[in-house]
Amino acid sequence: MFRRAFWFTTGAAAGIWATTKVQRTLRGLAPDSLPAQAAGRAAAAGRRVRAFAHDVRAGMAQREDELNQALGLTPDSETARPRTLPVTPLTRTTLTTRKEDH
C-alpha cells in the first residue's frame, strides 16, 4: 500500500515539475518576451566589450610605463604634456576609392 502511494506521489510531482518547466520555456519564447531578452543580452555584451576595452587600455598604459622606464624616458611631472593624436577630418575622398586615383 505504501509503495503505491509513494510511486503515485512521485509521478504526480514529476508531472507537475515537467508541466511547470514547459510553461516557463514557452513563456520565455513568446513573441512579447523576445525583444526584452535581446535587449538584455545586447546590454550585457556592451558591458563586456567596455570592460575588455578598459582592460586593454590599462595594459597598454602599464606596458608603456615599463618601456619608458626601461629606456630611461620617464618624463618630469612639470614638463610632461599629455599626448594627443592629430585630428584629421574625414572627407569623402578618404572614405572612397576612385578609379582615377590609381
C-alpha positions in Angstrom: 0.0 0.0 0.0 2.8 2.4 0.9 4.6 1.5 -2.2 1.7 2.5 -4.4 1.2 5.8 -2.6 5.0 6.6 -2.9 5.1 6.0 -6.6 1.8 7.8 -7.2 3.1 10.9 -5.3 6.5 10.7 -7.1 4.7 10.5 -10.5 2.4 13.4 -9.7 5.4 15.5 -8.5 7.3 14.7 -11.7 4.3 15.7 -13.8 3.8 19.0 -12.1 7.6 19.8 -12.3 7.6 18.9 -16.1 4.5 21.0 -16.7 5.9 24.0 -14.9 9.2 23.7 -16.8 7.5 23.5 -20.2 5.3 26.5 -19.3 8.3 28.6 -18.3 10.1 27.7 -21.5 7.1 28.6 -23.6 6.7 32.0 -21.9 10.3 32.7 -22.5 9.9 32.0 -26.2 6.7 34.1 -26.6 7.0 37.0 -29.1 6.5 39.7 -26.5 9.4 38.4 -24.3 12.0 38.1 -27.1 12.7 41.8 -27.5 13.3 42.1 -23.8 15.7 39.2 -23.9 17.5 40.5 -26.9 17.9 43.9 -25.3 19.2 42.4 -22.1 21.8 40.3 -24.0 22.9 43.3 -26.1 23.4 45.4 -23.0 25.4 42.6 -21.3 27.5 42.3 -24.5 28.1 46.0 -24.4 29.3 45.9 -20.8 31.7 43.0 -21.6 33.1 44.9 -24.5 33.5 48.1 -22.4 35.3 46.1 -19.7 37.6 44.5 -22.2 38.5 47.9 -23.7 39.2 49.2 -20.2 41.5 46.3 -19.5 43.3 46.7 -22.8 43.9 50.5 -22.1 45.1 49.7 -18.6 47.5 47.1 -20.0 48.7 49.4 -22.7 49.4 52.2 -20.2 51.2 49.8 -17.9 53.4 48.4 -20.7 54.2 51.9 -21.9 55.3 52.9 -18.4 57.5 49.8 -18.3 59.1 50.6 -21.7 59.6 54.2 -20.7 61.4 53.2 -17.5 63.5 50.6 -19.3 64.6 53.2 -21.9 65.1 55.9 -19.4 62.3 58.1 -20.9 60.5 58.8 -17.7 59.2 62.4 -18.1 59.2 65.0 -15.3 55.9 65.8 -13.9 56.4 69.6 -14.5 57.4 69.3 -18.2 55.2 66.4 -19.1 52.4 67.1 -21.5 49.5 64.8 -22.3 49.9 63.3 -25.7 47.2 64.0 -28.3 46.6 62.4 -31.6 46.4 64.7 -34.6 42.8 65.3 -35.7 42.2 64.6 -39.4 38.8 65.4 -40.7 37.1 62.6 -42.7 36.3 63.7 -46.2 34.6 61.9 -49.0 37.9 61.2 -50.7 39.4 59.5 -47.7 36.4 57.2 -47.4 36.0 56.2 -51.0 38.4 55.0 -53.6 38.1 56.5 -57.1 39.4 54.8 -60.2 41.2 57.9 -61.5 43.4 57.9 -58.4 45.0 54.6 -59.4 
